[in-house]
């Protein structure tokens, strides 16, 4: 297959990844390319060129004229940045006749709304709850659109969309090897209010254990006002880490705290930690209960008293068999299974979008041939 992958517009698709969306885009592009498919990736400057056969850099917002820049109704810069990026992407795709299918990893309405204008099918991964503009885009995409939710919990939130498959995210187990464990706690993710690092700090202090935090500071003001004053002593911020250092942090920890203050769509951090044999003590929100199961950890209900419940969960985790945690995660959460499912869905979407003769070519041709 010749696959056009539409990436995120806020950050490059490159390690160290700014978030789960960038990491998952890389996993899919790399995994599908390894199976012989031709990958063309539209992403921000600085994205990893090795992920694709061709990398198309999204353009930056042009300088506006004096009149336009003084318009009192001028949208915020990030809104315009996204509009420019995805208008350019869709312009490019509308001019192409050599693409078999589009795999949309954006959080934007334009690729959804303009999907019916393309001659090829568009498969969109739903990474988040239905933000208003995304929901409008999904409505404009029409009933024949192909969409994938990263968890059953997220699928339930997209109640206005009827045609949604569920394919769980996955983690490359080669990058997250089991570790020996330790006496400290870990927390990883974007430093934003909805990820709840402040809750993790409070729980670690109540449990009397050291806590190491890692991740990009996505909300500088919140970090400066809420998190930075809590650092010091047993609470350490390590910055943004690459996969190798993340794996070492997970592997040398007693448990990883996962403390979402929103309905977490999936949570790659929980999957990565379990791959390393480190169980999760977390808050049962969104798709997290689908990621943490069996020996993988203990989840508690959100709401009043959540800090105390997490501290109690940490105390209960000490006797967990780390080998069992890692083995379960490798069985359930390996990204090879995720890529397999996407490959099958892409082939099926192409078949449903073509005349019978063309569909037969994909049904009977071996995947990963000369053209992919």
C-alpha beads as a LAMMPS data file, in Angstrom:
LAMMPS data file: protein, C-alpha beads

372 atoms
371 bonds

1 atom types
1 bond types

-500.0 500.0 xlo xhi
-500.0 500.0 ylo yhi
-500.0 500.0 zlo zhi

Masses

1 110.0

Atoms # bond

1 1 1 0.000 0.000 0.000
2 1 1 1.001 3.603 -0.564
3 1 1 -0.024 5.285 2.682
4 1 1 -0.160 9.002 3.421
5 1 1 0.195 9.586 7.168
6 1 1 -1.034 12.924 8.525
7 1 1 0.856 13.682 11.721
8 1 1 0.315 16.123 14.609
9 1 1 0.727 19.839 13.945
10 1 1 2.058 21.058 17.300
11 1 1 5.267 19.023 17.684
12 1 1 7.679 17.030 15.494
13 1 1 7.289 13.273 15.263
14 1 1 10.695 12.520 16.758
15 1 1 12.234 11.286 19.992
16 1 1 12.065 12.393 22.731
17 1 1 8.361 12.516 21.976
18 1 1 6.316 15.453 23.205
19 1 1 3.377 13.151 23.934
20 1 1 1.547 9.953 23.163
21 1 1 0.154 11.229 19.867
22 1 1 3.629 11.847 18.445
23 1 1 4.938 8.542 19.783
24 1 1 2.011 6.571 18.383
25 1 1 2.312 8.240 14.960
26 1 1 5.954 7.115 14.891
27 1 1 5.029 3.570 15.941
28 1 1 2.441 3.258 13.167
29 1 1 4.577 4.810 10.422
30 1 1 7.635 2.748 11.345
31 1 1 5.657 -0.466 11.798
32 1 1 3.771 -0.206 8.515
33 1 1 6.922 0.733 6.629
34 1 1 8.705 -2.315 8.087
35 1 1 5.958 -4.446 6.525
36 1 1 6.864 -3.162 3.070
37 1 1 4.334 -0.367 2.643
38 1 1 5.369 2.978 1.226
39 1 1 4.913 5.704 3.858
40 1 1 4.640 9.423 3.105
41 1 1 4.492 11.433 6.327
42 1 1 3.201 15.002 6.675
43 1 1 4.620 16.410 9.911
44 1 1 6.427 19.343 11.492
45 1 1 10.041 20.262 10.798
46 1 1 12.394 18.180 12.916
47 1 1 10.427 14.957 12.459
48 1 1 12.412 11.745 12.074
49 1 1 13.058 11.223 8.359
50 1 1 13.730 7.506 8.930
51 1 1 10.078 6.910 9.743
52 1 1 8.949 7.433 6.153
53 1 1 9.972 6.962 2.548
54 1 1 9.129 10.625 2.083
55 1 1 8.729 13.358 4.707
56 1 1 6.618 16.407 3.819
57 1 1 7.219 19.279 6.210
58 1 1 4.114 21.221 7.252
59 1 1 4.567 24.932 6.473
60 1 1 4.771 27.572 9.157
61 1 1 2.180 30.335 9.346
62 1 1 3.150 33.182 7.011
63 1 1 3.598 36.733 8.228
64 1 1 0.304 38.597 8.038
65 1 1 -0.158 42.044 6.590
66 1 1 -0.542 45.027 8.904
67 1 1 -4.278 45.105 8.244
68 1 1 -4.835 41.389 8.876
69 1 1 -2.641 41.290 11.978
70 1 1 -4.643 44.141 13.552
71 1 1 -8.020 42.509 12.992
72 1 1 -9.799 42.481 16.397
73 1 1 -11.190 39.045 15.552
74 1 1 -7.768 37.558 14.840
75 1 1 -7.653 33.996 16.209
76 1 1 -4.917 32.927 18.595
77 1 1 -1.617 31.988 16.887
78 1 1 -1.885 28.257 17.552
79 1 1 -5.291 28.151 15.831
80 1 1 -3.846 29.780 12.715
81 1 1 -0.785 27.527 12.848
82 1 1 -2.996 24.443 12.768
83 1 1 -5.182 25.848 9.980
84 1 1 -2.164 26.583 7.796
85 1 1 -0.646 23.162 8.431
86 1 1 -3.729 21.124 7.613
87 1 1 -4.946 23.266 4.730
88 1 1 -1.527 22.674 3.167
89 1 1 -1.689 18.934 3.859
90 1 1 -5.147 18.552 2.336
91 1 1 -4.165 20.720 -0.647
92 1 1 -1.231 18.373 -1.265
93 1 1 -3.368 15.243 -0.991
94 1 1 -6.092 16.609 -3.262
95 1 1 -3.432 17.093 -5.952
96 1 1 -2.140 13.509 -5.685
97 1 1 -3.364 10.482 -7.620
98 1 1 -0.753 7.983 -6.467
99 1 1 -1.874 7.421 -2.855
100 1 1 -3.929 4.370 -1.869
101 1 1 -5.139 5.520 1.538
102 1 1 -4.711 8.260 4.151
103 1 1 -4.003 7.488 7.812
104 1 1 -4.989 10.575 9.802
105 1 1 -3.290 11.048 13.203
106 1 1 -4.266 14.695 13.636
107 1 1 -6.498 16.332 16.235
108 1 1 -8.018 18.674 13.688
109 1 1 -11.317 18.982 11.885
110 1 1 -9.982 19.700 8.379
111 1 1 -8.679 16.194 7.467
112 1 1 -12.025 14.799 8.663
113 1 1 -14.235 17.389 6.977
114 1 1 -12.389 17.180 3.640
115 1 1 -12.053 13.390 3.611
116 1 1 -15.060 12.940 1.260
117 1 1 -13.296 15.169 -1.301
118 1 1 -10.450 12.657 -1.647
119 1 1 -10.665 9.774 -4.093
120 1 1 -9.162 7.408 -1.527
121 1 1 -10.384 6.396 1.939
122 1 1 -9.254 8.196 5.080
123 1 1 -8.793 6.274 8.331
124 1 1 -8.725 8.565 11.376
125 1 1 -7.435 7.589 14.808
126 1 1 -9.432 9.228 17.588
127 1 1 -6.863 10.060 20.259
128 1 1 -9.001 12.289 22.483
129 1 1 -12.561 12.820 23.685
130 1 1 -14.830 14.548 21.138
131 1 1 -13.756 18.168 21.222
132 1 1 -16.437 20.319 19.473
133 1 1 -14.488 21.069 16.292
134 1 1 -13.421 17.430 15.934
135 1 1 -17.005 16.270 16.395
136 1 1 -18.154 18.665 13.664
137 1 1 -15.395 17.339 11.408
138 1 1 -16.486 13.760 12.073
139 1 1 -20.052 14.713 11.183
140 1 1 -18.900 16.271 7.903
141 1 1 -16.825 13.174 7.130
142 1 1 -20.101 11.300 6.760
143 1 1 -21.369 7.855 7.744
144 1 1 -18.937 6.024 5.461
145 1 1 -15.839 7.379 7.202
146 1 1 -13.380 5.008 8.863
147 1 1 -12.471 5.833 12.455
148 1 1 -10.525 4.075 15.187
149 1 1 -10.753 4.689 18.931
150 1 1 -7.725 3.794 21.050
151 1 1 -9.897 2.241 23.781
152 1 1 -13.457 1.078 24.363
153 1 1 -13.894 3.850 26.914
154 1 1 -12.995 6.464 24.289
155 1 1 -15.271 4.783 21.751
156 1 1 -18.199 5.232 24.150
157 1 1 -17.479 8.971 24.383
158 1 1 -17.819 9.400 20.611
159 1 1 -21.525 8.697 20.827
160 1 1 -22.470 10.769 17.757
161 1 1 -20.272 8.650 15.461
162 1 1 -21.571 5.226 14.501
163 1 1 -18.696 3.657 12.560
164 1 1 -15.764 3.404 14.964
165 1 1 -13.444 0.425 15.413
166 1 1 -11.456 -0.095 18.606
167 1 1 -7.738 -0.818 18.225
168 1 1 -5.733 -0.369 21.443
169 1 1 -2.447 1.490 21.252
170 1 1 0.734 -0.477 21.722
171 1 1 4.326 -0.129 22.902
172 1 1 7.553 -1.359 21.334
173 1 1 8.671 -3.928 23.860
174 1 1 12.221 -3.799 22.494
175 1 1 12.543 -0.265 23.889
176 1 1 11.102 -1.047 27.326
177 1 1 12.898 -4.021 28.836
178 1 1 12.196 -5.367 32.344
179 1 1 14.156 -3.806 35.196
180 1 1 15.023 -4.867 38.746
181 1 1 12.663 -2.484 40.541
182 1 1 13.576 -0.226 43.458
183 1 1 12.289 1.814 46.370
184 1 1 11.279 4.995 44.556
185 1 1 8.222 5.921 42.514
186 1 1 7.991 7.154 38.916
187 1 1 5.668 9.527 37.075
188 1 1 5.898 10.364 33.352
189 1 1 3.897 12.503 30.974
190 1 1 3.263 16.023 29.810
191 1 1 3.388 18.508 32.669
192 1 1 -0.153 19.883 32.346
193 1 1 -3.019 20.117 34.856
194 1 1 -5.021 17.264 33.328
195 1 1 -2.172 14.796 33.916
196 1 1 -2.208 15.398 37.674
197 1 1 1.480 15.414 38.603
198 1 1 0.560 17.396 41.729
199 1 1 -1.640 14.502 42.859
200 1 1 1.251 12.091 42.334
201 1 1 3.552 14.291 44.436
202 1 1 1.027 14.439 47.270
203 1 1 0.532 10.652 47.196
204 1 1 4.275 9.974 47.172
205 1 1 4.794 12.265 50.165
206 1 1 1.966 10.560 52.040
207 1 1 3.527 7.177 51.260
208 1 1 6.911 8.473 52.416
209 1 1 8.682 7.469 49.189
210 1 1 10.880 9.340 46.694
211 1 1 9.267 10.329 43.388
212 1 1 10.955 11.047 40.063
213 1 1 8.977 12.934 37.426
214 1 1 9.788 13.055 33.715
215 1 1 8.196 14.774 30.757
216 1 1 7.987 17.997 28.773
217 1 1 6.666 21.143 30.435
218 1 1 3.631 21.689 28.225
219 1 1 2.082 24.326 30.504
220 1 1 4.971 26.516 31.780
221 1 1 2.810 28.773 33.931
222 1 1 1.124 25.871 35.725
223 1 1 4.466 24.137 36.211
224 1 1 6.013 27.290 37.699
225 1 1 3.082 27.977 40.011
226 1 1 2.060 24.458 41.062
227 1 1 4.823 21.909 40.480
228 1 1 8.103 23.783 40.866
229 1 1 7.393 24.835 44.492
230 1 1 6.829 21.145 45.351
231 1 1 10.215 19.981 44.041
232 1 1 13.137 19.196 46.300
233 1 1 13.853 16.649 48.971
234 1 1 12.396 13.362 47.800
235 1 1 10.654 14.914 44.763
236 1 1 12.878 15.212 41.681
237 1 1 12.106 16.444 38.160
238 1 1 14.338 14.778 35.538
239 1 1 13.196 16.736 32.480
240 1 1 12.100 15.200 29.211
241 1 1 13.651 11.750 28.711
242 1 1 14.222 9.542 25.695
243 1 1 13.035 5.940 25.598
244 1 1 16.243 4.477 27.027
245 1 1 16.244 6.750 30.062
246 1 1 12.493 6.366 30.516
247 1 1 12.872 2.583 30.543
248 1 1 15.630 2.862 33.150
249 1 1 13.436 5.082 35.319
250 1 1 10.466 2.721 35.106
251 1 1 12.622 -0.364 35.582
252 1 1 14.298 0.987 38.722
253 1 1 11.008 2.001 40.394
254 1 1 8.668 0.320 42.829
255 1 1 5.624 1.608 40.967
256 1 1 4.609 4.187 38.374
257 1 1 1.926 6.658 39.413
258 1 1 -0.669 7.501 36.761
259 1 1 -2.901 10.313 37.991
260 1 1 -5.179 11.661 35.239
261 1 1 -7.639 14.431 36.034
262 1 1 -9.505 13.763 32.783
263 1 1 -10.864 10.693 31.020
264 1 1 -7.525 9.282 29.846
265 1 1 -8.068 7.849 26.333
266 1 1 -5.423 5.112 26.693
267 1 1 -2.144 5.996 28.515
268 1 1 1.026 4.758 26.874
269 1 1 2.928 5.512 30.095
270 1 1 1.014 2.768 31.895
271 1 1 1.811 0.339 29.075
272 1 1 5.506 1.271 29.028
273 1 1 5.834 0.885 32.785
274 1 1 4.276 -2.571 32.782
275 1 1 6.559 -3.623 29.930
276 1 1 9.427 -2.843 32.315
277 1 1 7.836 -5.021 35.004
278 1 1 6.796 -2.015 37.079
279 1 1 3.173 -2.030 38.234
280 1 1 0.910 1.018 38.102
281 1 1 -0.802 2.768 40.974
282 1 1 -3.325 4.999 39.298
283 1 1 -6.703 6.659 39.073
284 1 1 -9.423 4.712 37.295
285 1 1 -10.402 7.123 34.534
286 1 1 -11.127 6.613 30.849
287 1 1 -9.273 3.787 29.145
288 1 1 -6.716 3.258 31.908
289 1 1 -8.584 0.223 33.247
290 1 1 -8.167 -1.414 29.813
291 1 1 -4.402 -0.900 29.970
292 1 1 -3.813 -1.893 33.604
293 1 1 -5.199 -5.363 34.236
294 1 1 -4.254 -8.621 35.907
295 1 1 -1.007 -8.218 37.851
296 1 1 -0.321 -4.829 36.238
297 1 1 -1.248 -2.679 39.187
298 1 1 -3.958 -1.163 41.336
299 1 1 -6.422 1.524 40.243
300 1 1 -8.488 3.647 42.615
301 1 1 -11.612 5.734 42.136
302 1 1 -11.253 9.504 41.533
303 1 1 -12.757 12.163 43.764
304 1 1 -12.310 13.207 47.364
305 1 1 -9.637 11.198 49.161
306 1 1 -7.882 10.124 45.947
307 1 1 -4.422 10.942 47.361
308 1 1 -4.992 8.654 50.341
309 1 1 -6.302 5.889 48.087
310 1 1 -3.255 6.099 45.811
311 1 1 -0.932 5.948 48.835
312 1 1 -2.764 2.813 50.010
313 1 1 -2.445 1.306 46.516
314 1 1 1.303 1.922 46.596
315 1 1 1.545 0.014 49.867
316 1 1 -0.371 -2.918 48.342
317 1 1 1.862 -3.096 45.263
318 1 1 5.061 -4.191 46.985
319 1 1 4.312 -7.894 46.707
320 1 1 3.584 -7.845 42.959
321 1 1 5.507 -10.328 40.790
322 1 1 7.438 -8.073 38.392
323 1 1 8.038 -10.885 35.932
324 1 1 4.297 -11.528 35.710
325 1 1 3.667 -7.810 35.134
326 1 1 6.132 -7.712 32.229
327 1 1 4.904 -10.947 30.668
328 1 1 1.286 -9.812 30.791
329 1 1 2.135 -6.460 29.201
330 1 1 4.138 -8.087 26.421
331 1 1 1.238 -10.369 25.643
332 1 1 -1.435 -7.659 25.660
333 1 1 0.222 -4.378 24.715
334 1 1 2.948 -5.033 22.142
335 1 1 2.744 -2.574 19.243
336 1 1 3.148 -5.378 16.673
337 1 1 -0.451 -6.379 17.405
338 1 1 -1.565 -2.785 16.962
339 1 1 0.195 -2.439 13.611
340 1 1 -1.251 -5.768 12.452
341 1 1 -4.775 -4.525 13.222
342 1 1 -4.220 -1.241 11.394
343 1 1 -2.780 -3.041 8.392
344 1 1 -5.880 -5.229 8.172
345 1 1 -8.192 -2.230 8.582
346 1 1 -6.387 -0.224 5.895
347 1 1 -6.637 -3.112 3.430
348 1 1 -10.343 -3.514 4.200
349 1 1 -10.972 0.226 3.798
350 1 1 -9.279 0.234 0.409
351 1 1 -11.359 -2.751 -0.648
352 1 1 -14.608 -1.062 0.364
353 1 1 -13.665 2.108 -1.517
354 1 1 -12.815 0.644 -4.916
355 1 1 -14.607 -1.037 -7.802
356 1 1 -14.700 -4.796 -7.610
357 1 1 -11.675 -5.421 -9.812
358 1 1 -9.452 -3.044 -7.891
359 1 1 -10.672 -4.417 -4.577
360 1 1 -9.748 -7.940 -5.695
361 1 1 -6.181 -6.762 -6.280
362 1 1 -5.816 -5.949 -2.575
363 1 1 -7.761 -8.987 -1.395
364 1 1 -5.529 -11.475 -3.142
365 1 1 -2.188 -9.675 -3.432
366 1 1 0.366 -10.453 -0.759
367 1 1 0.875 -7.580 1.658
368 1 1 4.258 -5.947 1.351
369 1 1 4.856 -6.645 -2.344
370 1 1 6.739 -4.346 -4.749
371 1 1 4.365 -1.429 -4.089
372 1 1 3.613 -2.471 -0.522

Bonds

1 1 1 2
2 1 2 3
3 1 3 4
4 1 4 5
5 1 5 6
6 1 6 7
7 1 7 8
8 1 8 9
9 1 9 10
10 1 10 11
11 1 11 12
12 1 12 13
13 1 13 14
14 1 14 15
15 1 15 16
16 1 16 17
17 1 17 18
18 1 18 19
19 1 19 20
20 1 20 21
21 1 21 22
22 1 22 23
23 1 23 24
24 1 24 25
25 1 25 26
26 1 26 27
27 1 27 28
28 1 28 29
29 1 29 30
30 1 30 31
31 1 31 32
32 1 32 33
33 1 33 34
34 1 34 35
35 1 35 36
36 1 36 37
37 1 37 38
38 1 38 39
39 1 39 40
40 1 40 41
41 1 41 42
42 1 42 43
43 1 43 44
44 1 44 45
45 1 45 46
46 1 46 47
47 1 47 48
48 1 48 49
49 1 49 50
50 1 50 51
51 1 51 52
52 1 52 53
53 1 53 54
54 1 54 55
55 1 55 56
56 1 56 57
57 1 57 58
58 1 58 59
59 1 59 60
60 1 60 61
61 1 61 62
62 1 62 63
63 1 63 64
64 1 64 65
65 1 65 66
66 1 66 67
67 1 67 68
68 1 68 69
69 1 69 70
70 1 70 71
71 1 71 72
72 1 72 73
73 1 73 74
74 1 74 75
75 1 75 76
76 1 76 77
77 1 77 78
78 1 78 79
79 1 79 80
80 1 80 81
81 1 81 82
82 1 82 83
83 1 83 84
84 1 84 85
85 1 85 86
86 1 86 87
87 1 87 88
88 1 88 89
89 1 89 90
90 1 90 91
91 1 91 92
92 1 92 93
93 1 93 94
94 1 94 95
95 1 95 96
96 1 96 97
97 1 97 98
98 1 98 99
99 1 99 100
100 1 100 101
101 1 101 102
102 1 102 103
103 1 103 104
104 1 104 105
105 1 105 106
106 1 106 107
107 1 107 108
108 1 108 109
109 1 109 110
110 1 110 111
111 1 111 112
112 1 112 113
113 1 113 114
114 1 114 115
115 1 115 116
116 1 116 117
117 1 117 118
118 1 118 119
119 1 119 120
120 1 120 121
121 1 121 122
122 1 122 123
123 1 123 124
124 1 124 125
125 1 125 126
126 1 126 127
127 1 127 128
128 1 128 129
129 1 129 130
130 1 130 131
131 1 131 132
132 1 132 133
133 1 133 134
134 1 134 135
135 1 135 136
136 1 136 137
137 1 137 138
138 1 138 139
139 1 139 140
140 1 140 141
141 1 141 142
142 1 142 143
143 1 143 144
144 1 144 145
145 1 145 146
146 1 146 147
147 1 147 148
148 1 148 149
149 1 149 150
150 1 150 151
151 1 151 152
152 1 152 153
153 1 153 154
154 1 154 155
155 1 155 156
156 1 156 157
157 1 157 158
158 1 158 159
159 1 159 160
160 1 160 161
161 1 161 162
162 1 162 163
163 1 163 164
164 1 164 165
165 1 165 166
166 1 166 167
167 1 167 168
168 1 168 169
169 1 169 170
170 1 170 171
171 1 171 172
172 1 172 173
173 1 173 174
174 1 174 175
175 1 175 176
176 1 176 177
177 1 177 178
178 1 178 179
179 1 179 180
180 1 180 181
181 1 181 182
182 1 182 183
183 1 183 184
184 1 184 185
185 1 185 186
186 1 186 187
187 1 187 188
188 1 188 189
189 1 189 190
190 1 190 191
191 1 191 192
192 1 192 193
193 1 193 194
194 1 194 195
195 1 195 196
196 1 196 197
197 1 197 198
198 1 198 199
199 1 199 200
200 1 200 201
201 1 201 202
202 1 202 203
203 1 203 204
204 1 204 205
205 1 205 206
206 1 206 207
207 1 207 208
208 1 208 209
209 1 209 210
210 1 210 211
211 1 211 212
212 1 212 213
213 1 213 214
214 1 214 215
215 1 215 216
216 1 216 217
217 1 217 218
218 1 218 219
219 1 219 220
220 1 220 221
221 1 221 222
222 1 222 223
223 1 223 224
224 1 224 225
225 1 225 226
226 1 226 227
227 1 227 228
228 1 228 229
229 1 229 230
230 1 230 231
231 1 231 232
232 1 232 233
233 1 233 234
234 1 234 235
235 1 235 236
236 1 236 237
237 1 237 238
238 1 238 239
239 1 239 240
240 1 240 241
241 1 241 242
242 1 242 243
243 1 243 244
244 1 244 245
245 1 245 246
246 1 246 247
247 1 247 248
248 1 248 249
249 1 249 250
250 1 250 251
251 1 251 252
252 1 252 253
253 1 253 254
254 1 254 255
255 1 255 256
256 1 256 257
257 1 257 258
258 1 258 259
259 1 259 260
260 1 260 261
261 1 261 262
262 1 262 263
263 1 263 264
264 1 264 265
265 1 265 266
266 1 266 267
267 1 267 268
268 1 268 269
269 1 269 270
270 1 270 271
271 1 271 272
272 1 272 273
273 1 273 274
274 1 274 275
275 1 275 276
276 1 276 277
277 1 277 278
278 1 278 279
279 1 279 280
280 1 280 281
281 1 281 282
282 1 282 283
283 1 283 284
284 1 284 285
285 1 285 286
286 1 286 287
287 1 287 288
288 1 288 289
289 1 289 290
290 1 290 291
291 1 291 292
292 1 292 293
293 1 293 294
294 1 294 295
295 1 295 296
296 1 296 297
297 1 297 298
298 1 298 299
299 1 299 300
300 1 300 301
301 1 301 302
302 1 302 303
303 1 303 304
304 1 304 305
305 1 305 306
306 1 306 307
307 1 307 308
308 1 308 309
309 1 309 310
310 1 310 311
311 1 311 312
312 1 312 313
313 1 313 314
314 1 314 315
315 1 315 316
316 1 316 317
317 1 317 318
318 1 318 319
319 1 319 320
320 1 320 321
321 1 321 322
322 1 322 323
323 1 323 324
324 1 324 325
325 1 325 326
326 1 326 327
327 1 327 328
328 1 328 329
329 1 329 330
330 1 330 331
331 1 331 332
332 1 332 333
333 1 333 334
334 1 334 335
335 1 335 336
336 1 336 337
337 1 337 338
338 1 338 339
339 1 339 340
340 1 340 341
341 1 341 342
342 1 342 343
343 1 343 344
344 1 344 345
345 1 345 346
346 1 346 347
347 1 347 348
348 1 348 349
349 1 349 350
350 1 350 351
351 1 351 352
352 1 352 353
353 1 353 354
354 1 354 355
355 1 355 356
356 1 356 357
357 1 357 358
358 1 358 359
359 1 359 360
360 1 360 361
361 1 361 362
362 1 362 363
363 1 363 364
364 1 364 365
365 1 365 366
366 1 366 367
367 1 367 368
368 1 368 369
369 1 369 370
370 1 370 371
371 1 371 372
